[in-house]
Every structure is written in structure tokens, then in C-alpha cells.
């Protein structure tokens, strides 16, 4: 077998492995963070979602249960997020680079959608009890079109840390040159600077 053929085969196998990658497998039942010497039932308990029962926010709010907030999830390839939508609010277009998202509407209704890699838009209006899948890495959004009714959804992820890349914030709250953005959006620099002002934190 020639060296070129062997290199090609190894490269192809590496690409397949990368595309199939998700959370790494762990070699123990669970992962205990450094510095933690004692583990009991409290380590496997997360109470952060109690806040969503306390009241309705005035702006869109996400409460996460990923390995950042709930370290027991490290290595378990699962996480959740609670999405709270006051009337007329939106979860802006975003992606999750490390996981698909399975969304369940628990209260109210939501308009949702995602774009595939051929730029085809898939949309749906979801009612209480409906579920919708957002494929891994694809841009998607959720919108509560009812100006008066609150909506609540729970999202499940196949990763302990799915990651979130907000499209508007990523584009307009970065140091990407204004000229580049103006050319990309077929507008002028003044418009880009106006947009950037609303994303300055």
C-alpha cells in the first residue's frame, strides 16, 4: 500500500471520527470536579429551575442546567434549558454547535423555525405539549407572537455543554470591521454602527 493511499485512509477515518464526535465518553460512573472530596445526593441535585416557578420575567429569559451550572452533568451528555417568553418576546437566531435541541412547549404557544444548509426555512406554530427538534449546529429561533400571553418551554440537549452562538450578538457585539459587515449586509457603515450600539453590553 502506498504512503499516499495510507495517508488518505487515515485522513478519511479522522474526518469520520470528528463528524461523529460529541461529548467524550468517561471511564467512570460520574466525574467529580477537582477540589471536591465528598459526594452525596446533593451533588446529583439541581434546584436552579425552582426560579422559573417563582414568576414571569419581563424580558425573554433562559435558565440553563448545563455542566457549568450543574457539575454532575459533566460526562453525562445531557442538559436542559428553561425558556421563558413574556408576550411578544423572541429568542433571537442562534446555534448550538455541540448538540441538537429538543424543545417542549409547557405553557402558551411559540412560533419556531430553523434554516438548513440549503437555506430552506422550516417553521411551525407550537401549542402546549408540542415538541420540535432543532438539528445540531443549524440556526434557529423561537418567538412568542402573542403580545399578552406568557409562554414557557423546556429544551433538552444531547450534550452536557451544547454551547450557544447568538447570531445578532456574535455579529454586532464583536470587533469585526464595520466595513466588512456593511459589505456583507449590503448596507452602509452608519447602519452597522447603529446596530452595534444596541448590542453593546
N, CA and C of each residue as an Amber inpcrd file, in Angstrom:
protein
   603
   0.8570000  -1.1760000   0.0000000   0.0000000   0.0000000   0.0000000
   0.9010000   1.2370000   0.0000000   0.5860000   2.1760000  -0.8700000
   1.4280000   3.3610000  -0.9740000   1.2090000   4.2800000   0.2170000
   2.2000000   5.1110000   0.4710000   2.1220000   6.0580000   1.5770000
   0.9830000   7.0570000   1.3570000   0.7610000   7.4740000   0.1030000
  -0.3250000   8.4230000  -0.1900000  -1.6900000   7.8030000   0.1140000
  -1.8760000   6.5360000  -0.2700000  -3.1420000   5.8600000  -0.0180000
  -3.3750000   5.6880000   1.4830000  -2.3440000   5.2980000   2.2060000
  -2.4440000   5.1350000   3.6530000  -2.7860000   6.4630000   4.3290000
  -2.1310000   7.5330000   3.8900000  -2.4240000   8.8650000   4.4360000
  -3.8700000   9.2590000   4.1570000  -4.3600000   8.9700000   2.9510000
  -5.7410000   9.2840000   2.5850000  -6.7230000   8.5130000   3.4600000
  -6.4670000   7.2410000   3.6980000  -7.3520000   6.4160000   4.5300000
  -7.3730000   6.9370000   5.9690000  -6.1940000   7.2400000   6.5130000
  -6.1180000   7.7540000   7.8840000  -6.8360000   9.0860000   7.9870000
  -6.6700000   9.9590000   6.9930000  -7.3530000  11.2640000   6.9960000
  -8.8630000  11.0820000   6.9370000  -9.3280000  10.1610000   6.0940000
 -10.7690000   9.9220000   5.9760000 -11.3390000   9.4030000   7.2890000
 -10.6360000   8.4890000   7.9400000 -11.1030000   7.9690000   9.2260000
 -11.1180000   9.0620000  10.2890000 -10.1410000   9.9530000  10.2620000
 -10.1030000  11.0560000  11.2200000 -11.2950000  11.9860000  11.0150000
 -11.6380000  12.2570000   9.7500000 -12.7830000  13.1220000   9.4540000
 -14.0710000  12.4660000   9.9350000 -14.2280000  11.1650000   9.7080000
 -15.4190000  10.4500000  10.1820000 -15.5030000  10.5340000  11.6930000
 -14.3930000  10.3510000  12.3750000 -14.3870000  10.4160000  13.8380000
 -14.7660000  11.8020000  14.3290000 -14.2520000  12.8400000  13.6630000
 -14.5770000  14.2070000  14.0610000 -16.0590000  14.4790000  13.8690000
 -16.6300000  14.0520000  12.7430000 -18.0380000  14.3440000  12.4780000
 -18.9630000  13.5670000  13.3990000 -18.5110000  12.4550000  13.9480000
 -19.3380000  11.6750000  14.8610000 -19.1240000  12.0950000  16.3120000
 -18.1880000  13.0120000  16.5300000 -17.8290000  13.3920000  17.8920000
 -18.9620000  14.1200000  18.5960000 -19.0770000  13.8790000  19.8670000
 -19.9990000  14.5830000  20.7490000 -19.2760000  14.7430000  22.0640000
 -19.9960000  14.6420000  23.1610000 -19.3240000  14.6650000  24.4550000
 -18.4270000  13.4300000  24.5540000 -17.2310000  13.5840000  25.1100000
 -16.3470000  12.4250000  25.2360000 -16.9100000  11.4050000  26.2250000
 -16.6680000  10.1310000  25.9470000 -17.0600000   9.0840000  26.8870000
 -16.1780000   9.1830000  28.1230000 -16.7630000   8.8940000  29.2780000
 -15.9950000   8.9110000  30.5140000 -15.7230000   7.4800000  30.9550000
 -14.6990000   7.3060000  31.7530000 -14.2830000   5.9750000  32.1800000
 -14.7420000   5.6320000  33.5900000 -15.5680000   6.5040000  34.1570000
 -16.1020000   6.2860000  35.4960000 -17.6120000   6.4920000  35.4560000
 -18.2820000   6.2260000  36.5380000 -19.7280000   6.4220000  36.5880000
 -20.1020000   7.8880000  36.4540000 -19.3040000   8.7610000  37.0380000
 -19.5360000  10.2030000  37.0070000 -18.2120000  10.9040000  37.2450000
 -18.1920000  12.2080000  36.9680000 -16.9670000  13.0000000  37.1010000
 -17.1230000  13.9410000  38.2890000 -16.2030000  13.8360000  39.2330000
 -16.1990000  14.7150000  40.4070000 -15.2210000  15.8540000  40.1190000
 -15.6690000  17.1160000  40.2430000 -14.7760000  18.2420000  39.9780000
 -13.5760000  18.2580000  40.9230000 -12.4740000  18.8270000  40.4380000
 -11.2910000  18.9660000  41.2810000 -11.6360000  19.7830000  42.5110000
 -11.0820000  19.3930000  43.6320000 -11.3200000  20.1250000  44.8740000
 -12.5200000  19.6250000  45.6620000 -13.3380000  18.7530000  45.0610000
 -14.4840000  18.1880000  45.7700000 -14.0590000  16.8430000  46.3340000
 -14.1220000  16.7160000  47.6660000 -13.6590000  15.4830000  48.2990000
 -14.7910000  14.5790000  48.7610000 -16.0100000  15.1430000  48.8560000
 -17.1250000  14.3480000  49.3570000 -18.3220000  14.5410000  48.4450000
 -18.9170000  13.4310000  48.0120000 -20.0810000  13.4760000  47.1350000
 -21.2340000  12.7470000  47.8090000 -22.3900000  13.4290000  47.8640000
 -23.6070000  12.7960000  48.3540000 -24.7360000  13.1400000  47.3840000
 -25.9670000  12.9290000  47.7850000 -27.1020000  13.1850000  46.9050000
 -27.2170000  14.6250000  46.4430000 -26.6800000  15.5570000  47.2390000
 -26.7300000  16.9640000  46.8430000 -25.9590000  17.2310000  45.5480000
 -24.8810000  16.4890000  45.3270000 -24.0840000  16.6680000  44.1130000
 -24.9170000  16.3570000  42.8630000 -25.8310000  15.4340000  42.9690000
 -26.6460000  14.9960000  41.8330000 -28.0010000  15.7130000  41.7690000
 -28.1720000  16.7610000  42.5720000 -29.4240000  17.5140000  42.6380000
 -29.1990000  18.9340000  42.1430000 -30.1260000  19.4110000  41.3090000
 -30.0650000  20.7870000  40.7970000 -31.3810000  21.4780000  41.1020000
 -31.3140000  22.6180000  41.7570000 -32.5320000  23.3390000  42.1390000
 -32.7050000  24.6540000  41.3740000 -31.8840000  24.8780000  40.3650000
 -31.9210000  26.1350000  39.6260000 -33.2190000  26.4020000  38.8860000
 -33.9730000  25.3620000  38.5710000 -35.2340000  25.5700000  37.8550000
 -36.3670000  26.0240000  38.7820000 -36.1490000  25.9980000  40.0880000
 -37.1810000  26.4900000  41.0150000 -37.5130000  27.9450000  40.7100000
 -36.5500000  28.6970000  40.1870000 -36.7570000  30.1190000  39.8830000
 -37.8250000  30.3240000  38.8110000 -37.9950000  29.3580000  37.8990000
 -38.9990000  29.5490000  36.8510000 -40.4170000  29.4280000  37.3980000
 -40.5480000  28.8430000  38.5810000 -41.8630000  28.7280000  39.2060000
 -42.2130000  29.9700000  40.0120000 -41.2090000  30.8210000  40.2490000
 -41.3920000  31.9810000  41.1240000 -42.1440000  33.1310000  40.4580000
 -42.1540000  33.1890000  39.1620000 -42.8360000  34.3000000  38.4960000
 -42.4410000  34.4080000  37.0460000 -43.0680000  35.3360000  36.3690000
 -42.8250000  35.5240000  34.9500000 -41.9280000  36.7410000  34.7350000
 -40.8360000  36.5780000  33.9910000 -39.9270000  37.7070000  33.7590000
 -40.5500000  38.7300000  32.8070000 -39.9630000  39.9210000  32.7730000
 -40.4620000  40.9800000  31.8910000 -39.7760000  40.9500000  30.5280000
 -38.7020000  40.1840000  30.3970000 -37.9960000  40.0220000  29.1180000
 -37.6800000  38.5450000  28.9420000 -37.3870000  38.1300000  27.7060000
 -37.0290000  36.7320000  27.4450000 -35.9080000  36.3110000  28.3920000
 -36.0330000  35.1130000  28.9640000 -35.0390000  34.6310000  29.9260000
 -34.7680000  33.1490000  29.7190000 -33.4890000  32.7870000  29.7780000
 -33.0680000  31.3850000  29.7040000 -32.4520000  31.0070000  31.0390000
 -32.9100000  29.8960000  31.6050000 -32.2910000  29.3200000  32.7950000
 -31.7030000  27.9850000  32.3700000 -30.3980000  27.8620000  32.4840000
 -29.7140000  26.6540000  31.9970000 -29.4180000  25.6730000  33.1170000
 -29.3900000  24.4130000  32.7330000 -28.8960000  23.3430000  33.5930000
 -27.8990000  22.5630000  32.7490000 -26.7230000  23.1730000  32.5500000
 -25.6340000  22.5220000  31.8200000 -24.5460000  22.1920000  32.8390000
 -23.4450000  21.6220000  32.3860000 -22.4160000  21.2360000  33.3510000
 -21.7800000  22.4470000  34.0310000 -21.9750000  23.6470000  33.4640000
 -21.4760000  24.8560000  34.1160000 -22.2610000  25.1120000  35.3960000
 -23.5880000  25.0490000  35.3110000 -24.4460000  25.2930000  36.4690000
 -24.6200000  24.0510000  37.3370000 -24.5030000  22.8860000  36.7370000
 -24.7980000  21.6100000  37.4030000 -23.6490000  20.6400000  37.0990000
 -22.5320000  20.7260000  37.8370000 -21.3280000  19.9580000  37.5150000
 -21.5250000  18.4500000  37.4100000 -22.5540000  17.8910000  38.0230000
 -22.7850000  16.4480000  37.9360000 -23.0800000  16.0040000  36.5050000
 -23.4320000  16.9380000  35.6180000 -23.7200000  16.5860000  34.2260000
 -22.4610000  16.3170000  33.4110000 -21.3040000  16.7250000  33.9100000
 -20.0610000  16.5190000  33.1740000 -19.8880000  15.0390000  32.8310000
 -19.7770000  14.7450000  31.5330000 -19.6100000  13.3740000  31.0640000
 -20.9050000  12.6290000  30.8290000 -22.0520000  13.2290000  31.1490000
 -23.3280000  12.5200000  31.0400000 -24.0620000  12.7840000  29.7190000
 -23.5930000  13.7140000  28.9070000 -24.1530000  14.0030000  27.5710000
 -25.6160000  14.4180000  27.5930000 -26.0310000  15.1090000  28.6520000
 -27.3930000  15.6450000  28.7360000 -27.3520000  17.0160000  29.3990000
 -28.3250000  17.8570000  29.0590000 -28.5350000  19.1260000  29.7440000
 -29.9190000  19.6450000  29.3650000 -30.3740000  20.6490000  30.1160000
 -31.6830000  21.2630000  29.8890000 -31.5440000  22.7740000  29.8850000
 -32.5740000  23.4170000  29.3480000 -32.7230000  24.8680000  29.4850000
 -34.2080000  25.1590000  29.5960000 -34.5640000  26.0810000  30.4820000
 -35.9440000  26.5620000  30.5810000 -35.9960000  27.9200000  29.8920000
 -36.9160000  28.0730000  28.9440000 -37.0380000  29.2970000  28.1610000
 -38.3450000  29.9830000  28.5350000 -38.2490000  31.1990000  29.0470000
 -39.4210000  31.9540000  29.4780000 -39.6430000  33.1340000  28.5250000
 -40.8430000  33.1890000  27.9480000 -41.1790000  34.1870000  26.9420000
 -42.3520000  35.0620000  27.3900000 -42.1080000  36.2920000  27.8370000
 -43.2380000  37.2050000  28.0160000 -43.8950000  37.4430000  26.6470000
 -45.1050000  37.9700000  26.6490000 -45.7960000  38.2200000  25.3920000
 -44.9550000  39.0460000  24.4300000 -44.8960000  38.6080000  23.1670000
 -44.1850000  39.3380000  22.1250000 -42.6780000  39.2190000  22.1490000
 -42.1080000  38.3450000  22.9730000 -40.6410000  38.2470000  23.0610000
 -40.0880000  37.1550000  22.1550000 -38.7880000  37.2240000  21.9120000
 -38.1260000  36.3190000  20.9750000 -36.8260000  35.8030000  21.5680000
 -36.5100000  34.5680000  21.2380000 -35.1700000  34.0310000  21.4500000
 -34.5050000  34.1840000  20.0840000 -33.5910000  35.1720000  19.9230000
 -33.0590000  35.5090000  18.5960000 -32.3660000  34.3330000  17.9140000
 -32.1810000  34.4250000  16.6030000 -31.4930000  33.3470000  15.8800000
 -30.1590000  32.9960000  16.5330000 -29.9450000  31.6960000  16.7020000
 -28.7370000  31.1980000  17.3540000 -28.4820000  29.7660000  16.9170000
 -27.3360000  29.2330000  17.3020000 -27.0000000  27.8370000  17.0270000
 -26.4670000  27.1950000  18.3030000 -26.4810000  25.8610000  18.3140000
 -25.8330000  25.0740000  19.3690000 -24.8260000  24.1710000  18.6600000
 -23.5330000  24.5000000  18.7280000 -22.5460000  23.7650000  17.9420000
 -22.3040000  22.3190000  18.3640000 -22.6970000  21.9560000  19.5940000
 -22.3790000  20.6090000  20.0790000 -23.5830000  19.7190000  20.3040000
 -24.7930000  20.1570000  19.9290000 -25.9540000  19.3050000  20.1730000
 -27.1760000  19.7650000  19.3930000 -28.0440000  18.8070000  19.1110000
 -29.3970000  19.1220000  18.6630000 -30.1640000  19.6130000  19.8880000
 -31.3180000  20.2540000  19.6390000 -32.1630000  20.7400000  20.7260000
 -33.5710000  20.1920000  20.5290000 -34.1140000  19.5690000  21.5620000
 -35.4880000  19.0720000  21.5390000 -36.3030000  19.9730000  22.4610000
 -37.2150000  20.7550000  21.8700000 -37.9780000  21.7600000  22.6100000
 -39.3890000  21.2610000  22.8810000 -39.8440000  21.4070000  24.1210000
 -41.1950000  21.0420000  24.5430000 -41.8790000  22.2990000  25.0670000
 -43.0260000  22.6670000  24.4870000 -43.7890000  23.8230000  24.9650000
 -44.6400000  23.3690000  26.1450000 -44.4290000  23.9890000  27.3010000
 -45.1610000  23.6360000  28.5050000 -46.3160000  24.5620000  28.8020000
 -46.2380000  25.7970000  28.2750000 -47.2990000  26.7700000  28.5160000
 -47.3090000  27.7730000  27.3710000 -48.4800000  28.1640000  26.9120000
 -48.6020000  29.1450000  25.8380000 -48.3560000  28.5280000  24.4720000
 -47.9400000  29.3530000  23.5330000 -47.6310000  28.8780000  22.1810000
 -46.3990000  29.6100000  21.6760000 -45.6920000  28.9890000  20.7410000
 -44.4840000  29.5720000  20.1660000 -44.4580000  29.3410000  18.6680000
 -43.9430000  30.3170000  17.9430000 -43.6000000  30.1230000  16.5460000
 -42.1070000  29.8300000  16.5180000 -41.7300000  28.7590000  15.8290000
 -40.3280000  28.3470000  15.7970000 -39.8970000  28.0980000  14.3600000
 -38.5890000  28.0970000  14.1590000 -38.0890000  27.7880000  12.8350000
 -36.5900000  27.5710000  12.8340000 -36.1170000  26.8660000  11.8050000
 -34.6740000  26.7170000  11.5950000 -34.3800000  26.7010000  10.1010000
 -33.1400000  27.0620000   9.7750000 -32.6450000  27.0550000   8.3940000
 -31.7030000  25.8760000   8.2330000 -31.8950000  25.1000000   7.1420000
 -30.9330000  24.0320000   6.8810000 -29.7790000  24.5850000   6.0480000
 -28.8530000  23.7280000   5.6850000 -27.6550000  24.1830000   4.9710000
 -27.9220000  24.5220000   3.5100000 -29.1540000  24.3010000   3.0320000
 -29.5190000  24.7350000   1.6780000 -30.3260000  26.0310000   1.7370000
 -30.3730000  26.6680000   2.9130000 -31.1130000  27.9090000   3.1590000
 -32.6190000  27.7220000   3.1120000 -33.1040000  26.4980000   3.3190000
 -34.5360000  26.2620000   3.3970000 -34.9820000  26.4940000   4.8300000
 -36.0600000  27.2620000   4.9840000 -36.6070000  27.5790000   6.2980000
 -37.7450000  26.6240000   6.6280000 -37.6700000  26.0050000   7.8050000
 -38.7290000  25.1300000   8.3100000 -39.3490000  25.8220000   9.5180000
 -40.6470000  26.0830000   9.4800000 -41.3150000  26.7700000  10.5780000
 -42.4960000  25.9530000  11.0790000 -42.9360000  26.2850000  12.2920000
 -44.0990000  25.6150000  12.8720000 -44.6440000  26.4740000  14.0010000
 -45.9460000  26.4360000  14.1980000 -46.5560000  27.0510000  15.3780000
 -46.8280000  25.9240000  16.3620000 -46.2590000  26.0480000  17.5450000
 -46.3700000  25.0070000  18.5630000 -47.3360000  25.4340000  19.6590000
 -48.1280000  24.4750000  20.1180000 -49.0500000  24.6770000  21.2300000
 -48.5340000  23.8990000  22.4430000 -49.1820000  24.0740000  23.5750000
 -48.7830000  23.3500000  24.7870000 -48.7330000  21.8490000  24.5160000
 -47.6430000  21.2260000  24.9190000 -47.4670000  19.7920000  24.7300000
 -46.7660000  19.4150000  23.4410000 -46.6340000  20.3530000  22.5000000
 -45.9460000  20.0700000  21.2330000 -44.4370000  20.0750000  21.4420000
 -43.7560000  19.2560000  20.6310000 -42.2930000  19.2070000  20.6360000
 -41.7800000  19.5280000  19.2410000 -40.5380000  20.0550000  19.1810000
 -39.9060000  20.3920000  17.9130000 -38.4150000  20.1370000  18.0580000
 -37.7980000  19.5860000  17.0180000 -36.3570000  19.3090000  17.0480000
 -35.6190000  20.3280000  16.1880000 -34.5600000  20.9090000  16.7420000
 -33.6570000  21.7830000  16.0030000 -32.3660000  20.9940000  15.7910000
 -32.0470000  20.6420000  14.5490000 -30.8360000  19.8450000  14.3050000
 -29.5540000  20.5560000  14.7710000 -28.6000000  19.7600000  15.1470000
 -27.3230000  20.2390000  15.6670000 -26.6690000  21.2420000  14.7280000
 -26.2680000  22.3800000  15.2860000 -25.4840000  23.3620000  14.5550000
 -26.2580000  24.2700000  13.6170000 -27.5770000  24.0480000  13.4280000
 -28.3350000  24.8680000  12.4890000 -28.9480000  26.0830000  13.1910000
 -29.0140000  27.2060000  12.4560000 -29.5760000  28.4400000  13.0000000
 -31.0710000  28.2670000  13.2290000 -31.5360000  28.6990000  14.3960000
 -32.9500000  28.5620000  14.7240000 -33.3870000  29.6560000  15.6850000
 -34.6990000  29.7630000  15.8880000 -35.2660000  30.7900000  16.7630000
 -36.5730000  30.2870000  17.3530000 -37.0520000  30.9970000  18.3850000
 -38.3850000  30.7810000  18.9460000 -38.9800000  32.1650000  19.2050000
 -40.2940000  32.2980000  18.9570000 -40.9560000  33.5980000  19.0750000
 -42.3460000  33.4250000  19.6670000 -42.6280000  34.1930000  20.7300000
 -43.9660000  34.2140000  21.3080000 -44.7240000  35.3570000  20.6280000
 -45.5220000  35.0380000  19.6210000 -46.2210000  36.0550000  18.8250000
 -47.4130000  36.6630000  19.5570000 -47.8570000  36.0240000  20.6370000
 -48.9970000  36.5480000  21.3800000 -48.5120000  37.6720000  22.2980000
 -48.9770000  38.9140000  22.0810000 -48.4570000  40.0280000  22.8810000
 -48.9060000  40.0120000  24.3430000 -49.9120000  39.2090000  24.6660000
 -50.4620000  39.2290000  26.0280000 -50.1910000  37.9730000  26.8460000
 -49.8820000  36.8620000  26.1800000 -49.7560000  35.5880000  26.8970000
 -48.2930000  35.1850000  27.0910000 -48.0030000  34.7090000  28.2750000
 -46.6900000  34.1740000  28.6340000 -46.5370000  32.7790000  28.0280000
 -45.3000000  32.4130000  27.6490000 -45.0250000  31.0590000  27.1590000
 -43.7810000  30.5210000  27.8780000 -43.7960000  29.2210000  28.1180000
 -42.6810000  28.5350000  28.7680000 -42.3570000  27.2880000  27.9670000
 -41.0760000  27.0780000  27.7100000 -40.6310000  25.8730000  27.0040000
 -39.4190000  25.2980000  27.7210000 -39.2580000  23.9920000  27.6060000
 -38.1000000  23.2900000  28.1500000 -37.3520000  22.6690000  26.9780000
 -36.0410000  22.9030000  26.9370000 -35.2060000  22.3330000  25.8830000
 -34.2670000  21.2930000  26.4680000 -34.1680000  20.1670000  25.7710000
 -33.2440000  19.0970000  26.1520000 -32.1310000  19.0290000  25.1130000
 -30.9140000  18.7750000  25.5810000 -29.7420000  18.7140000  24.7030000
 -28.9980000  17.3980000  24.9130000 -28.3970000  16.8860000  23.8540000
 -27.5940000  15.6690000  23.9280000 -26.1380000  15.9620000  24.2210000
 -25.8900000  16.9740000  25.0230000 -24.5390000  17.3620000  25.4250000
 -24.6470000  18.0290000  26.7900000 -23.6490000  17.8280000  27.6140000
 -23.6240000  18.4990000  28.9080000 -23.2810000  19.9740000  28.7530000
 -22.7800000  20.3520000  27.5830000 -22.4350000  21.7390000  27.2960000
 -22.6520000  21.9880000  25.8120000 -23.9110000  22.1890000  25.3970000
 -24.2640000  22.3300000  23.9810000 -23.6760000  23.5790000  23.3540000
 -23.4340000  24.6110000  24.1580000 -22.9320000  25.8730000  23.6370000
 -24.0340000  26.6350000  22.9220000 -23.9520000  27.9580000  22.9410000
 -24.9100000  28.8000000  22.2350000 -24.1510000  29.9140000  21.5370000
 -24.4080000  30.0540000  20.2460000 -23.8320000  31.1470000  19.4730000
 -24.9900000  32.0100000  18.9980000 -25.1560000  33.1890000  19.6210000
 -26.2140000  34.1210000  19.2360000 -25.7760000  34.8520000  17.9730000
 -26.5520000  34.7280000  16.9050000 -26.1590000  35.3370000  15.6320000
 -26.0810000  36.8610000  15.7450000 -27.1350000  37.5660000  16.2090000
 -27.0290000  39.0270000  16.2760000 -25.8900000  39.5010000  17.1740000
 -25.7720000  38.9150000  18.3550000 -24.7370000  39.3380000  19.2850000
 -23.3430000  39.0330000  18.7490000 -23.1960000  37.8590000  18.1400000
 -21.8940000  37.4770000  17.5970000 -21.4610000  38.4340000  16.4960000
 -22.3970000  38.8500000  15.6690000 -22.0480000  39.7450000  14.5630000
 -21.8660000  41.1900000  14.9950000 -22.7470000  41.6590000  15.8830000
 -22.7610000  43.0860000  16.1750000 -22.1730000  43.4600000  17.5280000
 -21.7130000  42.5000000  18.3000000 -21.0640000  42.7910000  19.5720000
 -19.6260000  42.2690000  19.5480000 -19.0080000  42.3560000  18.3760000
 -17.6340000  41.8920000  18.2150000 -16.8120000  43.0100000  17.5880000
 -15.5650000  42.7070000  17.3520000 -14.6920000  43.7000000  16.7300000
 -14.5410000  43.4600000  15.2270000 -15.5110000  42.7590000  14.6160000
 -15.4660000  42.6170000  13.1570000 -15.5420000  44.0160000  12.5600000
 -14.6830000  44.2780000  11.6130000 -14.6000000  45.5950000  10.9940000
 -15.9640000  46.0290000  10.4330000 -16.3540000  47.2750000  10.7050000
 -17.6360000  47.8060000  10.2370000 -17.7740000  47.7300000   8.7150000
 -16.6760000  47.9410000   8.0020000 -16.7160000  47.8730000   6.5330000
 -17.0520000  46.4640000   6.0540000 -16.5000000  45.4610000   6.7370000
 -16.7770000  44.0640000   6.3800000 -18.2630000  43.7750000   6.5740000
 -18.8160000  44.1880000   7.7180000 -20.2350000  43.9480000   7.9890000
 -21.1180000  44.7270000   7.0130000 -20.7480000  45.9520000   6.6900000
 -21.5350000  46.7540000   5.7450000 -21.5800000  46.0820000   4.3770000
 -20.4490000  45.5800000   3.9290000 -20.4200000  44.8760000   2.6380000
 -21.2260000  43.5760000   2.7030000 -21.0800000  42.8400000   3.7960000
 -21.7820000  41.5620000   3.9360000 -23.2920000  41.7430000   3.9590000
 -23.7740000  42.8130000   4.6000000 -25.2090000  43.0540000   4.7090000
 -25.7410000  44.0210000   3.6520000 -24.8630000  44.4020000   2.7120000
 -25.2520000  45.2960000   1.6110000 -25.9070000  46.5760000   2.1360000
 -25.2190000  47.1840000   3.1000000 -25.7000000  48.4410000   3.6760000
 -24.5080000  49.3640000   3.8650000 -24.6770000  50.3870000   4.6790000
 -23.5640000  51.3140000   4.9050000 -23.0450000  51.2020000   6.3340000
 -21.8880000  51.8030000   6.5620000 -21.2230000  51.7220000   7.8610000
 -22.0750000  52.3780000   8.9500000 -22.7780000  53.4680000   8.6300000
 -23.6120000  54.1460000   9.6310000 -24.6930000  53.2070000  10.1640000
 -25.3160000  52.4310000   9.2860000 -26.3430000  51.4710000   9.7110000
 -25.7310000  50.4000000  10.6100000 -24.5640000  49.9010000  10.2410000
 -23.8740000  48.8910000  11.0520000 -23.5670000  49.4540000  12.4360000
 -23.0950000  50.6940000  12.5130000 -22.7640000  51.2940000  13.8090000
 -24.0170000  51.4900000  14.6590000 -25.1280000  51.8140000  14.0310000
 -26.3930000  51.9260000  14.7650000 -26.7880000  50.5720000  15.3380000
 -26.6610000  49.5160000  14.5280000 -26.9740000  48.1660000  15.0060000
 -26.0510000  47.7550000  16.1490000 -24.7670000  48.0750000  16.0180000
 -23.8070000  47.6960000  17.0560000 -24.1260000  48.3560000  18.3950000
 -24.6650000  49.5750000  18.3640000 -24.9880000  50.2800000  19.6180000
 -26.0090000  49.5020000  20.4440000 -26.9600000  48.8540000  19.7820000
 -27.9630000  48.1170000  20.5430000 -27.4500000  46.8200000  21.1200000
 -26.2510000  46.3770000  20.7220000 -25.6820000  45.1410000  21.2640000
 -24.4910000  45.4050000  22.1700000 -24.2380000  46.6640000  22.5120000
 -23.1460000  46.9890000  23.4140000 -23.5880000  46.6970000  24.8350000
 -22.8010000  45.8750000  25.5210000 -23.1510000  45.4890000  26.9040000
 -22.3290000  46.2580000  27.8900000
